[in-house]
Amino acid sequence: MHAISIHQFGGLEELNYKKQPRPQLNTGEVLVKTTAVGVNPIDWKTCSGGGASGFISEFPFIPGWEFSGVIADPGDTDFKVDEAVFGMIRFPQPAGCYAEYIAAPAEQIARLPDAVDLTMAGGLATASLTAWQAVFDKGALQAGQQVLVLGAAGGVGHLAVQLAKWAGAHVTGTASVHNHEFLADLGCQHAIDYRNQSLNEYTNSMDLIIDCVGGETGIGALPCLKPEGVLVTLPSVTKEQVIAAGAAQRRRVEPILCEPSAEQLKKIGELVADEHLKLHIGETFPLEKAAEAFALSQSGHVCGKLILTFNQPG
């Protein structure tokens, strides 16, 4: 099979597209023939020596934690050959998803409803699980509450907007002005141009803030919280900074580390099939052009999700 791998941490030049041996199945695993994988910041951060690199003990390392595909070998599980599945697996341990075949723990993946596009689903799991866990697990969102999503046009942000809207919340989002129509289509009642508009008018008005940006942006939004509100901050690199600022202002801040969940994926798949949730694809690349996708992701100006597709025979 072909895969993207690195032999040492470094820049985009370290990414290699070459043949690798197919993974062997252990108890409770299935072999998936991959259709698509999502590109997430954690992927290129890890390959450069940051992110989850501390969990990598040997090379070559195949990046990627989310995928879609069909069952090639169900092993000793209840899955069947040719069933469509998607998932986020093993995080933060190596998962090897940038490969034509993946050995996936059956308990961390979900069957994909027939109505859901298999390629789109390759980029669905990580962002949607992060959004779900931020909105419902950490944020405990209730119908009728006020929600502010910082970075609302991004991969996690645009899904958080839709989930909050589906749950009956009133949603405000920040994005550059050219994405405001996009936010309105997602269900944002109000869109804020983060470059030119202040958050002052929203002081003490938000029950929940989903901070997809972090750092000074997350800190600057803290005064928008109601006294009993919570800000869920996603970027791990600035979480301590935002938590400390929240403590100084006596405002609650919660960090998040996305966890695999087949149960949540099943519900997310149903929402997509019922057209309550839609993943916006920014751009797709063939697997061998992973470096181009990484470079675009690193730019920080992607609307929606980047996806790598698999067209080569195994």
C-alpha positions in Angstrom: 0.0 0.0 0.0 1.0 3.6 -0.4 1.2 6.0 2.6 2.6 9.3 3.7 5.3 9.0 6.3 8.2 10.8 7.9 11.6 9.5 9.1 12.3 12.4 11.3 10.6 15.5 12.6 10.9 18.6 10.4 9.3 20.6 7.6 7.2 19.7 4.6 10.2 18.3 2.9 10.2 15.4 5.3 6.9 14.0 4.0 7.4 10.9 1.9 4.8 9.2 -0.4 6.0 5.6 -0.7 5.0 2.0 -0.3 4.6 0.7 3.3 3.5 -2.8 4.5 -0.2 -3.2 5.2 -1.0 -3.2 9.0 -1.7 -6.5 10.7 -4.9 -6.8 12.7 -5.0 -7.4 16.5 -8.0 -8.5 18.5 -10.9 -6.1 18.2 -9.6 -4.3 15.1 -10.8 -4.1 11.5 -8.9 -3.4 8.3 -10.2 -0.4 6.5 -9.5 0.4 2.8 -9.3 4.2 3.0 -11.4 6.5 0.9 -10.4 9.9 2.5 -8.7 11.4 5.5 -9.0 14.8 7.0 -6.1 17.3 7.4 -5.9 18.8 10.9 -3.4 21.2 12.4 -2.4 18.5 14.8 -1.1 16.5 11.8 1.5 19.0 10.6 2.3 20.1 14.1 3.2 16.6 15.1 5.3 16.0 11.9 7.2 19.2 12.7 8.0 18.0 16.3 5.1 19.6 18.2 1.6 18.5 18.6 1.4 14.8 19.7 5.1 14.1 18.8 5.8 13.1 22.4 3.7 10.0 21.8 5.8 8.9 18.8 8.5 6.4 19.8 9.6 5.1 16.4 9.9 5.9 12.7 8.7 5.9 10.0 5.7 7.6 11.4 2.5 7.7 9.4 0.4 10.8 10.4 -3.4 11.2 10.6 -6.1 10.3 13.1 -9.3 10.5 11.1 -10.6 8.7 8.0 -13.5 7.2 6.0 -13.4 4.0 4.1 -14.9 0.6 3.7 -14.2 -2.6 5.7 -11.7 -4.8 3.9 -11.4 -7.3 6.8 -13.7 -7.3 9.8 -11.4 -9.4 11.9 -13.2 -10.8 14.9 -15.7 -7.9 15.1 -19.4 -7.4 14.1 -18.6 -5.3 11.1 -19.0 -6.7 7.6 -16.9 -6.5 4.4 -17.7 -3.4 2.3 -19.5 -1.6 5.1 -18.8 2.2 5.0 -17.3 3.5 8.2 -15.6 6.6 9.6 -13.8 7.4 12.7 -11.1 9.2 14.8 -8.9 6.6 16.3 -6.1 6.1 19.0 -5.5 9.8 19.5 -3.0 11.0 20.7 -1.2 7.7 20.1 -0.1 7.0 16.5 -2.9 5.9 14.3 -1.4 5.8 10.8 -4.4 7.1 8.9 -2.5 8.7 5.9 -2.4 5.2 4.4 -4.4 3.2 1.9 -5.2 0.6 4.6 -5.8 1.3 8.3 -6.0 -1.1 11.3 -8.8 0.6 13.4 -10.2 -0.3 16.8 -13.8 -1.3 16.1 -15.0 0.4 19.3 -13.8 3.8 18.0 -15.4 3.8 14.6 -19.0 4.0 13.4 -21.0 2.9 10.4 -21.7 5.6 7.9 -25.4 6.2 6.9 -26.0 5.6 3.2 -27.0 9.2 2.6 -23.6 10.5 3.7 -20.9 11.1 1.2 -17.9 8.9 1.9 -15.2 11.4 0.8 -16.7 14.2 2.9 -16.8 11.8 5.9 -13.0 11.5 5.7 -12.7 14.9 7.3 -15.8 14.7 9.5 -14.8 12.8 12.7 -12.2 15.0 14.4 -13.7 18.4 13.9 -17.3 17.2 14.6 -16.2 15.3 17.8 -14.3 18.3 18.9 -17.3 20.6 18.3 -19.7 18.1 19.9 -17.5 17.7 23.1 -16.9 21.4 23.3 -20.6 22.4 22.9 -22.3 19.6 24.9 -19.8 17.9 27.1 -17.7 20.9 28.3 -20.2 23.6 27.5 -23.4 21.8 28.6 -25.4 23.9 26.2 -29.1 24.3 26.7 -31.8 25.5 24.3 -32.3 29.2 24.4 -28.8 30.0 25.5 -26.4 32.6 23.9 -23.3 31.1 22.2 -20.3 32.9 20.7 -18.0 31.0 18.4 -14.6 32.5 17.8 -13.2 31.4 14.4 -16.7 30.4 13.3 -15.8 29.7 9.7 -13.0 27.2 10.4 -13.1 23.4 10.5 -14.4 23.1 14.1 -16.0 26.4 14.3 -18.5 26.0 11.5 -19.6 22.7 12.9 -20.0 24.2 16.4 -22.2 26.8 14.9 -24.5 24.2 13.4 -24.6 22.0 16.5 -25.5 25.0 18.7 -28.2 26.1 16.3 -29.6 22.5 16.2 -29.7 22.5 20.0 -31.8 25.6 20.0 -29.2 28.2 20.9 -28.8 31.8 19.6 -25.5 31.8 17.8 -23.0 34.6 17.2 -19.8 34.0 15.3 -16.6 35.8 14.5 -15.0 35.6 11.0 -13.6 37.9 8.3 -16.3 39.8 6.6 -16.2 37.8 3.4 -17.3 34.7 5.4 -20.3 36.4 7.0 -22.8 35.2 4.4 -21.4 31.7 5.0 -22.0 32.1 8.7 -25.6 33.2 8.1 -26.2 30.1 6.0 -25.0 28.0 8.9 -27.4 29.6 11.3 -25.5 32.5 12.9 -27.9 35.2 13.9 -25.0 37.7 14.2 -21.6 37.7 12.5 -18.7 39.8 13.8 -15.8 41.0 11.7 -12.9 40.2 14.0 -10.6 42.7 12.2 -12.8 45.8 12.5 -15.5 45.1 15.1 -15.3 45.2 18.9 -16.9 42.6 21.2 -17.8 45.3 23.7 -21.5 45.3 22.9 -21.6 41.6 23.9 -20.2 42.1 27.4 -21.8 39.8 30.0 -24.2 38.4 27.4 -22.9 34.9 26.5 -23.6 31.6 28.3 -21.0 29.8 26.2 -18.0 30.8 24.2 -16.3 28.2 21.9 -12.8 29.6 21.4 -11.3 28.1 18.2 -8.6 30.7 18.1 -7.0 30.9 21.5 -4.4 33.3 22.9 -5.2 37.0 23.0 -8.4 36.4 21.0 -9.8 34.0 23.6 -8.7 36.3 26.4 -10.3 39.3 24.7 -13.6 37.5 24.6 -13.8 36.6 28.3 -15.7 39.8 29.3 -18.5 38.6 27.0 -19.3 35.7 29.5 -22.2 35.9 31.9 -21.1 35.4 35.5 -22.1 31.7 35.3 -20.9 31.2 31.7 -18.0 29.1 30.4 -15.4 29.6 27.7 -14.2 26.3 26.1 -10.8 26.9 24.6 -9.5 24.5 21.9 -5.9 25.4 21.0 -3.7 23.5 23.4 -0.7 25.8 22.9 -2.4 28.7 24.6 -4.8 27.0 26.9 -2.8 27.8 30.1 -2.7 31.5 29.1 -6.4 31.6 28.6 -7.2 29.7 31.7 -5.0 32.0 33.8 -6.7 35.1 32.3 -10.1 33.5 33.1 -9.0 32.9 36.7 -7.8 36.5 37.1 -11.2 37.7 35.9 -13.1 35.1 37.9 -14.5 33.6 34.7 -14.7 29.9 34.0 -12.4 28.5 31.3 -12.4 24.8 30.2 -9.7 23.3 27.9 -10.6 20.3 25.8 -8.8 17.3 24.4 -10.9 15.5 21.8 -11.5 11.9 22.5 -12.6 9.1 20.2 -16.3 8.2 20.6 -18.2 5.8 18.4 -21.5 6.7 20.2 -21.1 10.4 19.4 -20.0 9.6 15.8 -23.2 7.6 15.3 -25.3 10.6 16.3 -23.2 12.9 14.2 -23.6 10.6 11.2 -27.4 10.7 11.7 -27.4 14.5 11.9 -25.5 14.7 8.6 -27.8 12.2 6.9 -30.8 14.2 8.1 -29.2 17.5 6.8 -29.0 19.1 10.3 -25.2 19.2 10.0 -22.9 19.7 7.0 -19.1 19.6 6.7 -17.9 22.4 4.4 -15.0 21.2 2.4 -12.4 23.8 1.7 -10.3 21.8 -0.7 -9.4 18.2 -1.6 -5.9 16.9 -2.5 -4.7 13.5 -3.6 -2.7 11.8 -0.9 0.6 12.3 -2.6 0.1 16.1 -2.3 -0.2 16.1 1.4 2.6 18.7 1.7 0.4 21.2 -0.3 -2.5 20.5 2.0 -0.2 21.0 5.1 1.0 24.3 3.7 -2.5 25.6 3.2 -3.5 24.5 6.7 -0.5 26.2 8.1 -1.6 29.5 6.5 -4.5 29.7 9.0 -6.9 31.0 6.4 -8.9 27.9 5.4 -12.7 28.1 5.3 -13.9 24.6 6.1 -12.0 21.3 6.0 -9.1 20.1 3.9 -9.3 16.4 2.8 -6.9 14.0 1.2 -8.3 11.4 -1.2 -7.2 8.0 -2.2 -7.3 6.9 -5.8 -4.4 4.4 -6.1 -5.0 0.7 -5.9 -3.9 -0.9 -2.7 
